């Protein structure tokens, strides 16, 4: 057994690190967190200085046993989990578990941190260990306790006042508020009309466009021309006067410089991957984790990027030297600024000792890794690599030209264009933009002052102002960062939770709040205003950062938060009725019973219903914009009756699509699928009584399950084939297709890893 035991979080990282440390070190993985709070109310005790009750996570118990067994024969323990608060907490939890098992007696325990998985970084960390940081541990405990107390007190209140299955969170709820408030801005927005006059010009067969900026000595603003009649009058007057040509009155030439963007932080990486690659924040972090932990390159596992959870734009001196050397060798010395570029982090309390996200070596350019990385890994790595190289290159120089054409003091059109004089860093990388319409580049032909240019036509163009755009993943992450809500490592989980709870939906890659999301936000902003306030949330994050720096004890922070929060919970529980939250009174009587109608929240969203329910079942539907839907007569299923009560059968629209239901609902609740599932004819390998049917899931994907369901619940996700697994003898294989591995025959049994490519078999 090795003399030293090193603990990291993931097995992929363990494999990479093992090769750098040699035979005197054994490297094992904790597989993430080893302990968590008890999953029941009372695991955090506010009356006992917020004492926290932890338990071993079941799925990781076997990994803790493996670590304990190896530790018995080791001389020293190195805790090498991730270099952030959460990583520090994982090391501490593991330390506490091993201490209770009495395995640390007379054995030194050392904490080591590294920001990249390279031989030098790993060996330097082992040679320079430190003790566990109780400041970082306290900050993480405070964060976990806050989230736990908010979740276990606010979520049940939402269940009582709105409906079951909802949740609220310390950072999730302000993020929801952002999306709902943006939707409210869009709802009240009133488009404003304006017109522009444009001319299509041509010289030496090169077309370009100019826009009217002055008319009759007056400078035109955006809304100077606000109706068609006014615009057409000016268009016709200039067309008649100009007689198919305009004179160049003035030419103005300038040069401007554009500086490169800073290297990636977690936040900017998520934003840019969303803009340029279409990745979600969650997917970006998953792929970045793989690149950080190690990729097999030429038979050796190599960490390709530095730690991906960081809010710093700092680069180590060695990294800058490596990048500058690469630029000089590849692009030439003239593409290097005289002094290395240093970037300053805008975020408050950023960990400047950390580094930005960068490649561990410039000697691994993306084009040389095509065989080692899958398509998504290569795209993200290319983004990181190019941005890191570009940030140390010279600025880009652009030539800009402005040309005024027309008749002086009567009408002036302006054309602008630009050309790249020296691309500088732009030869490698350009940063993407959020929600900005990039104007088409107007490349101007050679022009001289005083010459006459022929035009094809003068056009009057109608425009309308547009509402603010809904948040995309990139713009939401940017807004969260600007408001100081959460931390970069939490953005992916915030967005994921909002979608899982069905508070928001994605439409054309933009977040739109659902009816449930709007009502939850309304309840929270009315009764817990302080706790969804952007400044309050950001201030609390700053306080947690102060705890992490050892400037503030964590228990007083918890007390300051808990006491007023608990009072708000009790007040809302006692004074707020469910109907106050989920119903909106209408000045209209029910046509069936005469009682008042109200807008109510149902399983499928908001609708108009009678307040006398359940005695009266009168309802009307609302569309996504809250407008009343026209009544639609249900389609009758011909030549069939309900098998339970004999009533008509109707084709109805439900939450997950169309289905056949009884017209006598709710007295009779018979329902069946609209389309009969396709029978594969393959015998169910579990019960041997039914056959596997192809069914559609709630998310419009297909799966294959036994026809005797619910008696037999056997199901597989991939198309089945009648072939016996040669490894475990299970009487069924499935056809699985992935981008990375292609099409394979795979055994569906969890304990069997049989998989063979179909092409190879054929």
C-alpha positions in Angstrom: 0.0 0.0 0.0 1.2 3.5 -0.8 2.6 5.7 2.0 0.3 8.7 1.1 -3.4 8.8 0.3 -4.7 11.6 -1.8 -8.5 12.3 -2.0 -10.0 14.2 -5.0 -13.7 14.5 -6.0 -14.0 12.7 -9.3 -12.5 9.4 -10.6 -11.4 11.1 -13.9 -9.3 13.6 -11.9 -7.9 10.8 -9.7 -6.7 8.9 -12.8 -5.0 12.1 -14.2 -3.3 13.0 -10.9 -2.1 9.5 -10.1 0.3 9.5 -13.1 1.9 12.7 -11.8 2.6 11.5 -8.2 4.1 8.0 -8.7 4.0 4.8 -6.6 4.3 6.5 -3.2 0.8 8.0 -3.6 -2.6 6.3 -3.9 -5.3 8.6 -5.4 -9.0 7.9 -4.7 -12.2 9.8 -5.4 -14.9 10.9 -2.9 -17.4 11.1 -5.9 -18.5 14.6 -4.7 -20.1 15.3 -1.4 -19.9 12.6 1.3 -22.3 14.1 3.8 -25.4 16.3 3.6 -28.1 17.7 6.0 -30.8 15.3 7.1 -33.6 15.4 4.5 -36.2 16.5 7.0 -37.2 19.6 8.9 -35.0 20.2 12.0 -31.6 19.4 10.5 -30.7 23.0 11.2 -31.5 24.2 14.7 -31.9 28.0 15.0 -32.4 27.7 18.8 -29.0 26.0 19.2 -26.7 28.4 17.3 -27.8 26.8 14.0 -26.4 23.4 14.9 -26.5 21.2 11.8 -27.2 17.5 11.6 -25.4 15.7 8.8 -25.7 12.1 7.5 -23.6 10.1 5.1 -25.0 10.2 1.5 -26.1 6.6 0.7 -24.8 6.5 -2.9 -21.3 7.6 -1.7 -21.1 5.4 1.4 -19.2 2.6 -0.5 -16.6 5.2 -1.7 -16.1 6.4 1.9 -15.5 2.7 2.9 -12.9 2.3 0.2 -11.1 5.5 1.4 -11.3 4.3 5.0 -9.8 0.9 4.1 -6.9 2.5 2.2 -6.3 5.1 5.0 -5.6 2.3 7.5 -2.4 1.4 5.7 -1.4 4.9 4.7 1.0 7.2 6.6 -0.6 10.6 5.6 -3.8 11.9 4.1 -3.9 14.7 1.5 -7.3 16.3 0.9 -7.2 17.6 -2.6 -10.8 18.6 -3.4 -11.7 21.6 -5.6 -10.1 25.0 -4.7 -13.3 26.7 -3.6 -15.7 26.9 -0.7 -17.6 23.8 -1.7 -14.4 21.9 -2.2 -13.2 23.0 1.2 -16.4 21.8 2.8 -16.2 18.4 1.1 -12.7 17.9 2.5 -13.9 18.9 6.0 -16.9 16.5 5.8 -14.6 13.7 4.8 -12.2 14.6 7.6 -15.1 14.6 10.2 -16.3 11.1 8.9 -12.8 9.6 9.1 -12.2 11.2 12.5 -15.4 9.5 13.9 -14.1 6.2 12.6 -10.8 6.9 14.6 -8.7 6.5 11.5 -6.7 9.8 11.8 -4.9 9.1 15.0 -1.2 10.0 14.6 -1.6 10.6 10.9 -1.0 14.0 9.4 -3.9 15.5 7.4 -2.9 18.1 4.8 -5.1 20.2 2.5 -3.7 20.8 -0.9 -5.2 23.0 -3.7 -4.3 23.4 -7.4 -6.0 25.3 -10.2 -4.8 23.2 -13.1 -4.1 19.5 -13.4 -0.6 19.5 -14.7 2.6 17.8 -13.3 4.0 21.1 -12.0 0.8 22.3 -10.4 0.2 19.0 -8.7 3.7 18.5 -7.4 3.9 22.2 -6.2 0.6 21.7 -4.3 1.8 18.5 -2.6 5.0 20.3 -1.5 3.1 23.3 -0.1 0.2 21.9 1.9 -1.9 23.9 4.4 -4.5 23.3 7.1 -8.2 23.2 6.4 -9.6 26.7 6.2 -12.4 27.0 8.8 -13.4 30.4 7.4 -14.2 28.9 4.0 -16.0 26.0 5.8 -18.1 28.4 7.9 -19.1 30.4 4.8 -20.2 27.2 3.1 -22.1 26.0 6.1 -23.8 29.4 6.4 -24.8 29.2 2.7 -26.1 25.6 3.1 -28.0 26.5 6.3 -29.6 29.6 4.7 -30.7 27.7 1.6 -32.0 24.8 3.8 -34.0 27.2 6.1 -35.5 29.1 3.2 -36.4 25.9 1.4 -37.9 24.1 4.4 -40.0 27.1 5.5 -41.0 28.9 2.3 -41.6 25.9 0.0 -44.3 24.3 2.3 -46.0 27.7 2.5 -46.2 27.8 -1.3 -47.7 24.3 -1.2 -50.4 25.5 1.2 -51.2 28.8 -0.6 -50.7 27.9 -4.2 -50.2 24.2 -5.0 -48.1 21.2 -4.1 -44.7 20.6 -5.6 -43.5 24.2 -5.7 -40.3 25.6 -4.3 -38.7 28.9 -3.4 -35.0 29.6 -3.0 -32.7 32.3 -1.7 -31.3 33.0 -5.2 -33.8 31.2 -7.3 -36.6 33.5 -6.4 -34.9 36.8 -7.3 -33.9 35.2 -10.6 -37.6 34.4 -11.3 -38.5 38.0 -10.4 -36.1 39.2 -13.1 -37.8 37.1 -15.8 -41.4 38.0 -14.6 -40.6 41.8 -14.5 -39.1 41.7 -18.0 -42.3 40.0 -19.2 -44.4 42.7 -17.5 -42.4 45.4 -19.4 -43.1 43.5 -22.7 -46.8 43.3 -21.8 -47.3 47.0 -21.2 -45.0 48.1 -24.1 -46.7 50.2 -26.8 -44.9 50.3 -30.2 -44.1 53.7 -31.5 -44.0 54.3 -35.3 -41.2 56.1 -37.0 -39.9 56.4 -40.6 -36.5 56.7 -42.3 -35.6 57.9 -45.8 -32.8 55.8 -47.4 -31.1 56.0 -50.8 -29.6 53.1 -52.8 -26.4 54.3 -54.4 -23.9 52.7 -56.8 -20.4 53.5 -58.1 -18.3 51.3 -60.2 -20.9 48.5 -59.8 -20.5 48.6 -56.0 -23.8 49.3 -54.1 -24.1 51.1 -50.8 -26.8 52.8 -48.7 -27.1 56.2 -47.1 -29.7 57.5 -44.7 -31.3 61.0 -44.6 -29.9 62.9 -41.6 -30.8 66.6 -42.4 -33.8 68.1 -44.2 -34.3 71.8 -44.9 -31.6 72.8 -42.4 -33.1 70.7 -39.7 -31.3 67.7 -38.2 -33.6 64.6 -38.1 -34.0 62.7 -34.9 -35.4 59.1 -34.6 -39.0 60.3 -34.4 -38.9 63.4 -36.6 -40.8 61.4 -39.3 -43.6 59.6 -37.6 -46.2 59.0 -40.3 -46.3 57.7 -43.9 -47.7 60.9 -45.4 -44.8 63.0 -44.0 -42.2 60.5 -45.1 -43.6 60.1 -48.6 -43.8 63.9 -49.1 -40.1 64.3 -48.3 -39.2 61.2 -50.4 -41.0 62.5 -53.5 -39.6 66.1 -53.1 -36.0 64.9 -52.9 -36.4 62.4 -55.7 -37.7 65.1 -58.0 -35.0 67.6 -57.1 -32.0 65.2 -57.1 -32.7 63.8 -60.6 -31.0 60.4 -60.0 -27.7 61.7 -58.6 -26.3 63.1 -55.4 -23.2 65.2 -54.8 -20.6 64.2 -52.2 -20.5 67.2 -49.8 -18.0 65.9 -47.2 -15.8 62.9 -46.5 -14.5 62.2 -43.0 -11.9 59.5 -42.3 -10.9 58.3 -38.8 -9.1 55.4 -37.2 -10.2 53.7 -34.0 -8.8 51.0 -31.8 -10.6 48.0 -30.3 -9.1 46.2 -27.4 -9.4 42.4 -26.7 -11.7 41.0 -24.1 -10.4 39.6 -20.8 -9.9 35.9 -20.5 -12.9 33.9 -19.3 -14.4 33.8 -15.9 -17.1 31.2 -15.1 -19.8 33.8 -15.9 -18.4 35.0 -19.2 -17.6 31.5 -20.3 -21.3 30.5 -19.8 -22.4 33.7 -21.6 -20.1 33.2 -24.6 -20.9 29.5 -24.9 -24.6 30.3 -25.0 -24.1 33.0 -27.6 -21.7 31.2 -29.9 -22.3 27.5 -29.3 -25.9 27.4 -28.1 -24.8 25.6 -24.9 -26.9 25.8 -21.7 -25.0 27.0 -18.6 -25.3 23.5 -17.2 -23.9 21.9 -20.4 -21.0 24.4 -20.5 -20.0 23.5 -16.9 -20.3 19.8 -17.5 -18.0 19.9 -20.6 -15.6 22.3 -18.8 -15.3 19.9 -15.9 -14.3 17.1 -18.3 -11.6 19.4 -19.9 -10.3 20.3 -16.4 -10.2 16.8 -15.0 -8.3 15.3 -17.9 -8.7 14.0 -21.5 -6.8 10.9 -22.9 -4.3 12.3 -25.3 -1.9 9.8 -26.8 -2.5 7.3 -24.1 -2.0 9.9 -21.3 -4.8 11.7 -19.3 -4.1 15.4 -19.5 -5.9 18.4 -17.9 -6.5 20.8 -20.7 -7.9 23.9 -18.9 -7.5 25.5 -15.5 -10.2 25.3 -12.8 -13.5 26.5 -14.4 -15.2 28.0 -11.3 -13.6 31.4 -10.9 -14.5 35.0 -10.9 -11.0 36.3 -11.6 -9.5 37.5 -14.9 -6.0 37.2 -13.6 -3.4 35.2 -15.5 -0.3 33.7 -13.8 3.1 35.1 -15.0 4.1 31.7 -16.4 0.9 31.5 -18.4 1.4 35.0 -19.8 4.9 34.1 -20.8 3.7 30.9 -22.5 1.0 32.7 -24.4 3.3 35.6 -25.5 5.9 33.1 -26.7 3.3 31.3 -28.7 2.0 34.5 -30.3 5.5 35.6 -31.3 6.3 32.2 -32.9 2.9 31.8 -34.6 1.8 35.3 -35.6 5.0 37.4 -35.3 6.6 39.7 -32.8 4.6 42.7 -34.2 1.4 41.1 -32.9 2.6 41.4 -29.3 2.0 44.6 -27.2 5.2 45.9 -25.6 3.9 45.0 -22.1 1.8 42.0 -21.1 -1.9 42.8 -20.7 -3.2 42.8 -17.1 -7.0 42.7 -16.6 -8.8 44.0 -13.6 -11.8 42.0 -12.2 -15.0 44.1 -12.0 -16.7 41.7 -9.6 -16.5 42.7 -6.0 -14.7 40.3 -3.7 -13.3 38.3 -6.6 -10.6 35.8 -5.7 -7.7 37.5 -7.3 -5.3 34.7 -6.1 -7.2 32.4 -8.5 -6.8 32.5 -12.3 -9.1 33.0 -15.2 -10.2 30.0 -17.2 -7.4 29.3 -19.7 -5.7 26.4 -21.4 -3.0 24.7 -19.3 -0.6 24.9 -22.3 -0.5 26.7 -25.6 1.1 23.6 -27.0 -2.3 21.9 -27.2 -4.0 24.0 -30.0 -7.6 22.9 -30.8 -6.7 21.7 -34.3 -4.3 19.1 -32.9 -6.9 17.7 -30.5 -9.6 16.8 -33.0 -9.0 13.0 -32.5 -9.0 13.2 -28.7 -12.0 15.4 -28.1 -15.7 15.0 -29.0 -17.4 17.7 -31.0 -18.7 19.6 -28.0 -15.5 19.4 -26.0 -13.5 20.7 -29.1 -15.9 23.6 -29.5 -15.7 24.7 -25.9 -11.9 24.2 -25.7 -11.4 26.1 -28.9 -13.4 29.0 -27.4 -11.3 29.1 -24.2 -8.0 28.6 -26.1 -8.7 31.4 -28.7 -9.9 33.9 -26.1 -6.8 33.3 -23.9 -4.4 33.8 -26.9 -6.3 36.9 -28.2 -6.2 38.7 -24.8 -2.4 39.0 -25.1 -2.3 40.3 -28.7 -2.2 43.9 -29.9 -5.4 45.9 -30.4 -7.3 45.8 -33.7 -7.2 49.0 -35.9 -10.3 49.9 -37.9 -10.6 52.6 -40.6 -13.9 54.3 -40.5 -15.4 56.5 -43.2 -18.4 58.9 -43.1 -19.7 60.4 -46.3 -22.3 63.2 -46.6 -24.2 63.4 -49.9 -27.0 65.6 -51.2 -27.7 69.4 -51.5 -26.2 71.5 -48.7 -28.8 73.2 -46.5 -31.6 71.3 -48.3 -31.0 67.6 -47.6 -28.1 65.5 -46.5 -27.7 61.7 -46.6 -25.0 60.0 -44.7 -23.2 56.7 -45.5 -20.8 55.1 -43.1 -18.4 52.2 -43.5 -15.4 50.6 -42.0 -12.5 48.4 -43.0 -10.0 46.6 -40.9 -6.6 48.2 -41.2 -4.9 45.7 -38.9 -6.9 42.8 -37.4 -4.6 42.3 -34.4 -6.4 40.1 -31.9 -9.5 39.9 -34.2 -7.5 37.5 -36.3 -7.9 34.9 -33.5 -11.1 35.8 -31.6 -14.0 38.3 -31.4 -16.4 38.5 -28.4 -20.1 38.0 -29.0 -22.8 40.5 -28.1 -26.2 40.1 -26.3 -29.4 41.4 -27.8 -27.8 43.9 -30.2 -28.6 43.9 -33.8 -25.3 44.1 -35.6 -25.6 46.4 -38.6 -24.6 45.0 -41.9 -21.1 46.2 -42.8 -21.3 49.0 -45.4 -18.2 48.7 -47.5 -17.8 52.0 -49.4 -16.2 52.3 -52.8 -13.4 54.9 -53.4 -15.1 58.3 -53.2 -14.0 62.0 -53.7 -15.5 65.2 -52.4 -17.5 67.1 -55.0 -18.2 64.1 -57.3 -21.7 63.1 -58.3 -23.0 59.6 -57.5 -25.9 58.0 -59.2 -28.7 56.4 -57.2 -31.2 53.7 -58.0 -34.1 54.9 -55.8 -35.0 56.8 -52.6 -37.0 54.8 -50.2 -39.3 55.7 -47.3 -39.1 52.8 -44.7 -41.5 52.3 -41.9 -40.2 51.1 -38.4 -41.6 50.4 -35.0 -39.9 50.5 -31.6 -39.5 47.1 -30.1 -40.0 46.0 -26.5 -37.0 44.9 -24.4 -36.1 41.3 -25.4 -36.8 38.4 -23.1 -33.8 37.0 -21.3 -31.7 34.4 -23.0 -29.3 32.2 -21.0 -26.4 34.5 -21.7 -28.2 37.7 -20.9 -29.8 36.2 -17.7 -26.4 35.0 -16.5 -25.0 38.5 -17.2 -27.9 40.2 -15.3 -27.5 37.8 -12.3 -23.8 38.7 -12.2 -24.4 42.4 -12.5 -26.9 42.3 -9.6 -24.6 40.2 -7.5 -27.2 37.4 -7.2 -25.7 34.0 -6.5 -22.2 33.1 -7.6 -20.9 31.9 -11.0 -20.9 28.2 -9.8 -24.7 28.5 -9.0 -26.0 30.1 -12.2 -26.5 26.7 -14.0 -28.4 25.2 -11.1 -30.6 28.4 -10.7 -31.7 28.2 -14.4 -32.2 24.5 -14.2 -34.4 24.7 -11.1 -36.6 27.4 -12.7 -37.2 25.1 -15.6 -37.7 22.0 -13.6 -40.3 23.7 -11.4 -42.0 24.9 -14.6 -41.8 28.5 -13.5 -40.4 29.4 -16.9 -40.3 27.9 -20.4 -37.9 28.4 -23.2 -39.4 29.9 -26.4 -36.9 30.5 -29.2 -34.1 30.2 -26.6 -35.7 33.0 -24.5 -37.2 32.6 -21.0 -40.9 33.2 -20.6 -42.6 32.9 -17.2 -45.5 30.5 -16.9 -48.7 31.3 -15.1 -47.4 29.4 -12.0 -44.1 31.4 -12.2 -46.0 34.7 -12.2 -48.2 33.7 -9.3 -45.3 32.4 -7.2 -43.4 35.7 -7.9 -46.5 37.8 -7.1 -46.8 36.0 -3.7 -43.2 36.4 -2.9 -42.9 40.0 -3.9 -46.0 41.0 -1.9 -45.3 39.0 1.3 -41.5 38.5 1.2 -40.5 41.7 -0.6 -37.1 42.0 1.2 -36.0 38.5 0.4 -36.5 38.8 -3.4 -35.0 42.3 -3.5 -31.9 42.4 -5.7 -29.9 44.5 -3.3 -30.7 42.4 -0.3 -29.7 39.2 -2.1 -26.5 40.8 -3.3 -25.6 42.2 0.1 -26.2 38.7 1.7 -23.7 37.3 -0.9 -21.2 39.9 0.1 -21.7 39.0 3.8 -21.0 35.3 3.0 -17.8 36.4 1.2 -16.8 38.4 4.3 -17.3 35.2 6.4 -15.1 33.3 3.9 -12.4 35.9 4.4 -12.6 35.6 8.2 -13.9 39.1 8.7 -17.3 38.1 10.2 -18.5 35.1 12.3 -21.2 33.0 10.6 -23.7 32.5 13.5 -24.6 36.2 13.9 -25.2 36.4 10.2 -27.6 33.5 10.5 -29.4 35.2 13.4 -29.8 38.5 11.6 -31.4 36.6 8.7 -33.5 34.0 10.5 -35.5 36.0 13.1 -37.3 38.5 10.7 -37.6 35.8 8.1 -39.4 33.4 10.4 -41.7 36.2 11.5 -42.7 36.8 7.9 -43.4 33.1 7.4 -45.7 33.0 10.4 -47.6 36.1 9.4 -48.2 34.9 5.8 -49.2 31.5 7.0 -51.8 33.0 9.4 -53.2 35.8 7.3 -53.0 34.9 3.6 -55.8 32.7 2.1 -55.1 30.4 -0.8 -57.8 32.2 -2.8 -56.1 35.5 -2.3 -53.0 34.2 -4.1 -54.5 31.9 -6.8 -57.7 33.8 -7.7 -58.4 37.2 -9.3 -62.0 38.5 -9.0 -63.9 39.5 -12.2 -66.8 41.8 -12.4 -68.9 39.1 -14.2 -71.5 36.6 -13.1 -71.5 32.9 -13.9 -74.0 32.3 -16.8 -75.0 28.9 -15.2 -75.5 29.7 -11.5 -75.2 33.5 -11.2 -72.3 33.4 -8.7 -69.2 35.7 -9.3 -66.5 34.5 -11.8 -62.8 34.7 -11.1 -59.5 34.0 -12.9 -58.1 30.9 -11.2 -54.9 28.8 -11.4 -55.4 25.3 -12.6 -53.2 22.4 -13.6 -52.8 23.7 -17.1 -52.5 27.3 -16.3 -54.9 30.2 -15.6 -58.6 30.0 -16.6 -61.9 31.7 -15.8 -64.0 29.6 -13.4 -67.0 29.9 -11.1 -66.4 30.7 -7.4 -69.1 28.2 -6.5 -66.9 25.3 -7.5 -67.3 22.3 -6.9 -71.1 22.8 -6.9 -70.8 24.7 -10.3 -68.3 23.5 -13.0 -68.5 26.4 -15.4 -65.1 27.4 -16.9 -63.6 29.3 -19.9 -60.1 29.1 -21.2 -57.4 31.8 -21.3 -54.6 31.9 -23.8 -50.9 32.4 -23.0 -51.4 36.2 -22.9 -54.3 36.0 -20.5 -56.8 36.8 -23.2 -60.0 34.7 -23.4 -59.9 31.9 -25.9 -62.9 31.5 -28.2 -65.0 28.5 -27.3 -64.2 25.4 -29.3 -66.7 22.5 -29.6 -65.0 19.2 -28.6 -64.5 16.7 -31.4 -66.7 13.6 -30.9 -65.2 10.1 -31.4 -67.6 8.5 -33.9 -69.1 5.0 -33.4 -67.8 4.6 -29.9 -69.2 5.1 -26.4 -67.5 5.3 -23.0 -66.8 1.7 -21.8 -67.6 2.8 -18.2 -70.8 4.9 -18.4 -71.9 4.7 -22.1 -71.6 8.5 -22.7 -70.0 10.1 -25.8 -66.2 10.0 -26.1 -64.4 13.3 -27.0 -61.0 14.2 -28.2 -59.6 16.5 -25.5 -56.5 18.7 -25.1 -54.5 18.0 -21.9 -51.3 19.1 -20.4 -49.2 16.6 -22.4 -51.2 16.7 -25.7 -54.5 15.3 -27.0 -56.3 12.3 -25.6 -59.7 10.6 -25.6 -61.9 11.3 -22.6 -65.5 10.8 -21.4 -67.9 13.7 -22.2 -69.4 13.0 -18.7 -66.2 14.2 -16.9 -65.8 14.8 -13.9 -68.5 12.2 -13.0 -66.8 9.7 -15.2 -63.0 9.9 -15.5 -62.4 7.4 -18.2 -59.5 8.3 -20.5 -57.3 6.6 -23.1 -54.5 7.6 -25.5 -55.5 9.2 -28.8 -53.2 6.9 -30.8 -52.7 3.3 -29.9 -49.0 2.5 -29.2 -47.1 0.5 -31.8 -46.6 -3.1 -30.8 -43.0 -4.3 -31.4 -44.1 -7.9 -31.0 -41.1 -8.6 -28.7 -42.0 -10.5 -25.6 -41.4 -8.7 -22.3 -38.3 -10.2 -20.7 -39.5 -9.5 -17.2 -43.0 -11.0 -17.0 -43.0 -13.1 -20.2 -46.8 -12.3 -20.6 -47.0 -9.0 -22.5 -45.1 -7.5 -25.4 -43.1 -4.3 -25.6 -45.1 -1.3 -26.9 -43.6 1.9 -28.3 -45.1 4.8 -26.3 -44.6 8.5 -26.2 -43.4 10.2 -22.9 -44.6 13.5 -21.5 -41.5 15.1 -23.0 -42.4 13.8 -26.5 -39.6 11.2 -26.5 -40.3 7.5 -27.1 -39.8 4.5 -24.8 -40.7 0.9 -24.8 -42.8 -0.7 -22.0 -44.8 -3.9 -21.3 -48.3 -4.1 -22.6 -49.5 -5.4 -19.2 -48.7 -2.1 -17.4 -49.3 -1.4 -14.6 -49.0 -5.1 -13.6 -45.6 -5.2 -15.1 -43.5 -2.0 -15.1 -40.6 -3.1 -17.3 -39.4 -0.4 -19.7 -36.4 0.5 -21.8 -35.5 3.9 -23.5 -34.0 2.5 -26.7 -35.5 0.3 -29.5 -35.4 -3.4 -28.4 -34.2 -6.4 -30.5 -34.7 -10.1 -29.9 -31.1 -11.0 -29.2 -29.7 -12.6 -26.1 -26.8 -10.7 -24.4 -23.7 -12.9 -24.8 -22.3 -11.5 -21.6 -25.2 -11.8 -19.0 -27.7 -13.9 -21.1 -30.5 -11.3 -20.8 -33.0 -12.2 -23.6 -33.0 -8.7 -25.0 -30.6 -6.1 -26.4 -31.3 -2.4 -27.4 -30.1 -0.2 -30.2 -28.4 2.9 -28.8 -27.1 5.8 -31.0 -24.8 8.6 -29.6 -22.7 11.2 -31.3 -19.5 10.0 -29.7 -19.9 6.2 -30.1 -22.2 5.9 -33.0 -24.8 3.1 -33.2 -24.3 0.1 -30.8 -26.1 -2.9 -29.5 -26.3 -2.4 -25.8 -27.5 -4.6 -22.9 -30.2 -2.8 -21.0 -29.3 -4.4 -17.7 -27.6 -1.9 -15.3 -25.0 -4.4 -14.0 -23.9 -5.4 -17.6 -21.7 -3.3 -19.7 -22.0 -5.2 -22.9 -21.9 -2.9 -25.9 -20.8 -3.5 -29.5 -20.9 -1.3 -32.6 -23.4 -2.5 -35.2 -21.1 -1.7 -38.1 -18.4 -4.0 -36.5 -20.9 -6.8 -36.1 -22.1 -6.5 -39.6 
